[in-house]
Amino acid sequence: MIYIINGWFCETSIMNYEFCFFLSSLVM
């Protein structure tokens, strides 16, 4: 399953979730 966090496409993998969250926090 794929979802979006603040415009970032992420997978259900916990590593990808953490990575996308980190990227989105940098953009903010």
N, C-alpha and C positions, 0 to 999 in steps of 0.2 A: 504494500500500500504506500502511496505517496501523498504527502500533505505539504502545506505551505506555511512558513513562519516568516512574517514580515517581508514577504516577497521572495523568500528563498525556498526552492524546491528541495524537500528532504525525504528520506526513506524512513521506514519504521525502525531501522537499525539504531541502537542507542548511540553508537559512535557518530553516525551521520546526524542524529538529532543534536548532540552536543556541538558538533562542528558547525552546523547551520545556525544554532543559537549564538555561538561565538562570533560568527561572521555578521549576523544581524546586529549584535551588540556593538560591534566595531563601527558599523554603518550609522547606527543611531548616535 
